[in-house]
Amino acid sequence: MSPEFKTIYAVIITAIVVGAVVGAVVYIMRPKPAPAPKVLKVHIVLYGFHDEGLWDPQLYECLVEAVLQLEAEGYHFDITMSEDVKEEAAAGVLELAAKENDIVFASTCVYDAALRQVAPKYPNVYFIIESDPIGKNPMSIVSSDEYPDNVILIGPGSLEVNYVIGALAAKVALKDFGEGAKFGFIQALDLPIAVHTGAMFRLGVQSVIPDAEVMRDIMGDFVNPVKCRSSIATMAAAGAKVIFIEQDDTSGVLECIEQDIYCIPSYKDITEMDPDHILCVSIWNWTPGLYEILKAVADGTWDDLRSTKWYWELTLANGGQGLGTFGNMVTPELEDFVNDLIYNITHGIIELPYLDTW
């Protein structure tokens, strides 16, 4: 081998070796791809259907809204659901959901007994359950150890929004029908928590018209279209001009439209259905609470949140209660009246009692 060829051969070998080393160094120093973000699985158990009525769609849509807000911040969730789950099937459905999900949302207090049975079996699964209004400051009524540590309750403690709605209804009635107008309340069940819904409405009405008559009829269920429509027709014939409807469907709204009177549905904003007859809606907005609870699971701060909010209370102050969209009969002046009233309630200027008797 000539000296010149040996030199060229050595250069080639050196280049290969150096290139391999550099390549290895580059490969070693190249940043490893970030691990895929954890996707938390959320399962909501619905008494009815996510796209039918007022109660279940409101719960489902608020859960979706909370997840969308969190995903905009970089969190990742996957939502699944069980629908048409009645009380007798709740324990089995909750247990199946707990086996395959990180978070299980029981959408009605009807599932309370089933949740108390299932939650202790799955300490690494987080449970949320809806709780109906139970009094002023519910965390002084429900102790932190009444439920397992992996359970947070969510719901309104007192429906102060219904007082505001009652006062607004009285103002509108005076404007559009005069002092002789009467009012009505369609009550779902013969229970103190259901009475509370109407009693707060009546208190608001009578804060404006002290001697106003508020009629009441009890449906015996949250969906009773025949009885609901018949009752509203009877109230309208007796002079009712504004009726508060505690039902999960829109049959009462349709009857109020037929009777050409005003109504206030519950739970979900449906004013656009007929803004000439729907005054506003008693909104139960679950989104703020669900956002905070889901974020705590994702951040690993569940215990911190639960130590201060084992009952996450929907209030006027935190946006958990509201009036939704106003109907066409609500003037700008009346909107100002509502805003001033809410300010006075949320700032302690007006103290409202908790009423659960008629």
C-alpha positions as CSV (number, residue, x, y, z in Angstrom):
1,M,0.0,0.0,0.0
2,S,1.5,3.3,-1.0
3,P,2.0,6.1,1.6
4,E,-0.5,8.3,-0.1
5,F,-3.2,5.5,0.0
6,K,-2.5,4.8,3.6
7,T,-3.0,8.5,4.5
8,I,-6.3,8.6,2.6
9,Y,-7.5,5.4,4.2
10,A,-6.6,6.7,7.7
11,V,-8.6,9.9,7.0
12,I,-11.6,7.9,5.9
13,I,-11.5,5.7,8.9
14,T,-11.1,8.7,11.3
15,A,-14.0,10.4,9.6
16,I,-16.2,7.4,10.0
17,V,-15.3,7.0,13.7
18,V,-15.7,10.7,14.4
19,G,-19.0,10.8,12.6
20,A,-20.3,7.8,14.5
21,V,-19.3,9.4,17.8
22,V,-20.8,12.7,16.9
23,G,-23.9,11.0,15.8
24,A,-24.1,9.0,19.0
25,V,-23.6,12.2,21.0
26,V,-26.2,14.0,19.0
27,Y,-28.6,11.1,19.5
28,I,-27.9,10.9,23.2
29,M,-28.3,14.7,23.7
30,R,-31.5,14.9,21.6
31,P,-34.4,15.7,24.0
32,K,-36.7,12.9,24.7
33,P,-40.3,13.5,23.6
34,A,-42.6,14.7,26.4
35,P,-44.8,11.9,27.8
36,A,-48.4,12.0,26.5
37,P,-50.6,14.0,28.9
38,K,-52.8,11.9,31.1
39,V,-56.4,11.7,30.0
40,L,-58.8,11.6,32.9
41,K,-61.9,9.6,32.3
42,V,-65.2,11.2,33.6
43,H,-68.4,9.3,33.6
44,I,-71.8,10.9,34.3
45,V,-74.7,8.8,35.4
46,L,-78.0,10.4,34.4
47,Y,-81.5,9.7,35.7
48,G,-83.0,10.7,32.3
49,F,-81.4,11.5,29.0
50,H,-78.7,14.1,28.1
51,D,-80.7,15.6,25.3
52,E,-84.2,15.4,26.7
53,G,-85.9,17.7,29.2
54,L,-84.3,20.4,31.4
55,W,-82.5,18.7,34.4
56,D,-80.3,16.1,32.7
57,P,-79.3,18.2,29.7
58,Q,-78.3,21.0,32.0
59,L,-76.1,18.7,34.1
60,Y,-74.5,17.1,31.0
61,E,-73.9,20.4,29.2
62,C,-72.4,22.0,32.3
63,L,-70.0,19.1,32.6
64,V,-69.0,19.5,28.9
65,E,-68.5,23.2,29.4
66,A,-66.3,22.7,32.5
67,V,-64.2,20.2,30.5
68,L,-63.9,22.5,27.5
69,Q,-62.6,25.3,29.8
70,L,-60.0,22.9,31.3
71,E,-58.9,21.6,28.0
72,A,-58.3,25.2,26.9
73,E,-55.8,25.3,29.8
74,G,-54.0,22.1,28.7
75,Y,-55.9,19.5,30.7
76,H,-57.4,16.4,29.1
77,F,-60.6,14.6,29.8
78,D,-62.8,12.0,28.2
79,I,-66.5,12.0,29.0
80,T,-68.8,9.0,28.8
81,M,-72.3,8.6,30.2
82,S,-75.0,6.2,31.4
83,E,-78.6,7.3,30.7
84,D,-82.1,6.4,32.0
85,V,-80.6,5.0,35.3
86,K,-83.3,4.6,37.9
87,E,-82.7,4.3,41.6
88,E,-82.9,0.5,41.8
89,A,-80.1,0.2,39.1
90,A,-77.9,3.0,40.5
91,A,-75.5,0.9,42.6
92,G,-74.7,-1.5,39.8
93,V,-74.2,1.3,37.3
94,L,-72.0,3.3,39.7
95,E,-69.8,0.3,40.4
96,L,-69.3,-0.5,36.7
97,A,-68.4,3.2,36.1
98,A,-65.9,3.2,39.0
99,K,-64.1,0.2,37.5
100,E,-63.3,2.0,34.3
101,N,-63.1,5.7,35.1
102,D,-61.2,8.2,37.2
103,I,-64.2,10.4,38.1
104,V,-67.9,9.4,38.5
105,F,-70.6,12.1,38.6
106,A,-73.9,10.9,40.1
107,S,-76.3,13.4,38.8
108,T,-79.1,13.2,41.4
109,C,-79.4,12.8,45.1
110,V,-81.7,9.8,44.3
111,Y,-78.4,7.9,44.0
112,D,-77.2,8.9,47.5
113,A,-77.7,5.4,49.1
114,A,-76.0,3.7,46.1
115,L,-73.1,6.1,46.2
116,R,-72.5,5.6,49.9
117,Q,-72.4,1.8,49.2
118,V,-70.0,2.0,46.2
119,A,-67.6,4.8,46.9
120,P,-65.8,3.1,49.8
121,K,-64.9,0.2,47.5
122,Y,-63.0,2.4,45.1
123,P,-60.8,4.8,47.2
124,N,-58.8,5.7,44.1
125,V,-61.8,6.9,42.2
126,Y,-63.3,10.4,42.8
127,F,-67.1,10.7,43.1
128,I,-69.3,13.8,42.7
129,I,-73.0,13.7,43.6
130,E,-75.7,16.3,43.2
131,S,-77.4,17.4,46.4
132,D,-80.6,19.2,46.6
133,P,-81.0,22.4,48.7
134,I,-80.6,21.6,52.4
135,G,-80.3,24.9,54.3
136,K,-78.2,27.9,54.9
137,N,-74.5,27.1,54.9
138,P,-74.8,23.4,54.0
139,M,-71.3,22.6,55.3
140,S,-72.6,23.3,58.8
141,I,-75.3,20.7,58.1
142,V,-73.4,18.0,56.2
143,S,-70.2,17.1,58.1
144,S,-66.9,16.4,56.2
145,D,-66.9,12.8,57.4
146,E,-70.5,12.0,56.6
147,Y,-69.3,10.7,53.2
148,P,-66.1,8.9,52.2
149,D,-63.0,11.1,51.5
150,N,-63.3,10.5,47.8
151,V,-66.8,12.1,47.6
152,I,-67.7,15.8,47.1
153,L,-71.3,16.9,47.1
154,I,-72.5,19.8,44.8
155,G,-75.7,21.7,44.8
156,P,-77.4,24.9,46.1
157,G,-77.8,25.2,49.9
158,S,-80.5,27.8,49.6
159,L,-82.2,29.0,46.4
160,E,-81.8,32.7,46.9
161,V,-82.2,33.2,43.2
162,N,-85.9,32.2,43.5
163,Y,-86.4,35.2,45.9
164,V,-84.9,37.5,43.2
165,I,-87.2,35.8,40.5
166,G,-90.2,36.3,42.7
167,A,-89.5,40.0,43.2
168,L,-89.0,40.4,39.4
169,A,-92.2,38.5,38.7
170,A,-94.1,40.9,41.0
171,K,-92.6,43.9,39.3
172,V,-93.5,42.6,35.8
173,A,-97.0,41.7,36.9
174,L,-97.6,45.1,38.3
175,K,-96.4,46.6,35.0
176,D,-98.3,44.4,32.6
177,F,-101.4,43.2,34.6
178,G,-101.9,45.6,37.4
179,E,-102.3,45.1,41.2
180,G,-104.9,42.2,40.9
181,A,-102.4,39.7,39.3
182,K,-102.0,36.4,41.1
183,F,-99.1,34.0,40.9
184,G,-98.6,30.2,40.9
185,F,-96.1,27.6,41.9
186,I,-96.0,24.1,40.4
187,Q,-94.2,22.0,43.0
188,A,-92.7,18.6,42.1
189,L,-92.7,16.6,45.3
190,D,-94.3,16.9,48.8
191,L,-90.9,17.4,50.5
192,P,-89.5,20.3,52.4
193,I,-86.7,20.8,49.9
194,A,-89.3,21.1,47.1
195,V,-91.4,23.4,49.2
196,H,-88.3,25.6,49.6
197,T,-88.2,26.3,45.9
198,G,-91.7,27.8,45.9
199,A,-91.5,29.4,49.4
200,M,-88.5,31.5,48.3
201,F,-90.3,32.5,45.1
202,R,-93.4,33.5,47.2
203,L,-91.2,35.5,49.6
204,G,-89.8,37.4,46.7
205,V,-93.2,38.1,45.2
206,Q,-94.5,39.4,48.6
207,S,-91.5,41.6,49.1
208,V,-93.0,43.7,46.3
209,I,-96.7,43.0,46.7
210,P,-97.2,42.0,50.4
211,D,-100.7,40.6,50.0
212,A,-100.1,38.8,46.7
213,E,-101.7,35.4,46.3
214,V,-99.4,32.6,45.3
215,M,-101.3,29.4,44.4
216,R,-99.6,26.0,44.6
217,D,-100.2,22.5,43.4
218,I,-98.0,19.4,44.0
219,M,-97.4,17.1,41.0
220,G,-96.0,14.1,42.8
221,D,-93.1,13.8,40.3
222,F,-90.6,15.9,38.4
223,V,-92.3,15.0,35.1
224,N,-96.1,14.9,35.1
225,P,-97.2,16.6,31.9
226,V,-101.0,15.9,32.2
227,K,-101.3,17.1,35.8
228,C,-99.0,20.0,35.3
229,R,-100.9,21.4,32.3
230,S,-104.2,20.9,34.0
231,S,-103.0,22.6,37.1
232,I,-101.6,25.6,35.2
233,A,-104.9,25.9,33.2
234,T,-106.8,26.0,36.5
235,M,-104.4,28.6,38.0
236,A,-104.7,30.8,34.9
237,A,-108.5,30.6,35.1
238,A,-108.3,31.8,38.7
239,G,-106.2,34.8,37.7
240,A,-102.6,33.7,37.9
241,K,-100.4,35.7,35.5
242,V,-97.0,34.4,36.4
243,I,-96.3,30.7,37.3
244,F,-93.0,29.2,38.6
245,I,-92.6,25.6,37.3
246,E,-90.6,23.0,39.2
247,Q,-90.6,20.3,36.5
248,D,-87.9,18.6,34.4
249,D,-89.8,19.0,31.1
250,T,-91.4,21.8,29.1
251,S,-95.1,20.8,29.3
252,G,-95.8,23.5,31.8
253,V,-94.2,26.1,29.6
254,L,-96.3,25.0,26.7
255,E,-99.5,25.4,28.8
256,C,-98.5,28.9,29.9
257,I,-98.0,29.8,26.2
258,E,-101.4,28.4,25.5
259,Q,-102.9,30.4,28.4
260,D,-101.0,33.5,27.3
261,I,-99.4,34.0,30.7
262,Y,-95.8,34.3,31.9
263,C,-93.8,31.4,33.3
264,I,-90.4,30.7,35.0
265,P,-89.0,27.2,34.2
266,S,-86.2,25.6,36.2
267,Y,-82.6,24.5,35.7
268,K,-81.8,25.2,32.0
269,D,-81.9,28.5,30.0
270,I,-84.7,28.0,27.5
271,T,-86.0,31.6,27.2
272,E,-85.4,31.6,23.5
273,M,-88.1,29.0,23.2
274,D,-90.7,31.8,23.7
275,P,-89.3,35.1,25.1
276,D,-92.8,36.6,25.0
277,H,-93.9,34.2,27.7
278,I,-90.8,33.0,29.5
279,L,-89.9,35.6,32.1
280,C,-86.5,34.1,32.9
281,V,-85.2,30.8,34.2
282,S,-84.2,29.6,37.7
283,I,-80.7,28.5,36.6
284,W,-78.7,25.8,38.3
285,N,-75.2,26.3,36.8
286,W,-73.0,23.4,37.7
287,T,-70.0,24.6,35.5
288,P,-68.1,26.6,38.1
289,G,-68.2,23.8,40.7
290,L,-67.4,21.0,38.2
291,Y,-64.5,23.1,36.8
292,E,-62.9,23.4,40.2
293,I,-63.5,19.8,41.3
294,L,-62.1,18.3,38.0
295,K,-59.1,20.7,38.1
296,A,-58.4,19.5,41.7
297,V,-58.4,15.9,40.5
298,A,-56.0,16.7,37.6
299,D,-53.7,18.8,39.8
300,G,-53.7,16.3,42.6
301,T,-55.2,18.8,45.1
302,W,-58.5,16.9,45.8
303,D,-57.8,16.7,49.5
304,D,-57.1,20.4,49.7
305,L,-60.3,21.3,48.0
306,R,-62.4,18.8,49.9
307,S,-61.1,20.1,53.2
308,T,-62.8,23.4,52.5
309,K,-65.6,22.4,50.1
310,W,-66.8,18.9,50.8
311,Y,-70.2,20.5,49.8
312,W,-69.6,22.7,46.8
313,E,-72.4,25.2,47.1
314,L,-74.0,26.8,44.0
315,T,-74.7,30.4,45.0
316,L,-75.6,33.7,43.4
317,A,-72.1,35.0,44.3
318,N,-70.2,32.3,42.5
319,G,-72.4,32.1,39.4
320,G,-73.9,28.7,40.5
321,Q,-77.4,30.3,40.5
322,G,-78.7,32.8,38.0
323,L,-81.7,34.0,36.0
324,G,-80.5,33.1,32.5
325,T,-81.8,35.2,29.6
326,F,-84.6,37.7,30.3
327,G,-87.8,37.6,28.3
328,N,-89.0,40.5,26.2
329,M,-91.3,41.8,29.0
330,V,-88.2,42.6,31.2
331,T,-87.2,46.2,30.6
332,P,-83.7,47.6,31.1
333,E,-85.0,49.2,34.3
334,L,-86.1,45.9,35.7
335,E,-82.8,44.3,34.8
336,D,-81.2,47.1,36.9
337,F,-83.6,46.2,39.7
338,V,-82.5,42.6,39.5
339,N,-78.8,43.4,39.5
340,D,-79.2,45.7,42.5
341,L,-81.1,43.0,44.4
342,I,-78.5,40.4,43.6
343,Y,-75.7,42.8,44.8
344,N,-77.6,43.5,48.0
345,I,-78.0,39.7,48.7
346,T,-74.5,38.7,47.8
347,H,-73.0,41.6,49.9
348,G,-75.1,40.8,53.0
349,I,-77.2,44.0,52.8
350,I,-80.3,41.8,52.5
351,E,-80.3,38.6,54.6
352,L,-82.7,36.0,53.4
353,P,-84.1,33.2,55.6
354,Y,-84.2,29.5,54.6
355,L,-87.9,28.5,54.2
356,D,-89.0,24.9,53.9
357,T,-92.6,25.2,54.9
358,W,-95.5,26.7,53.0
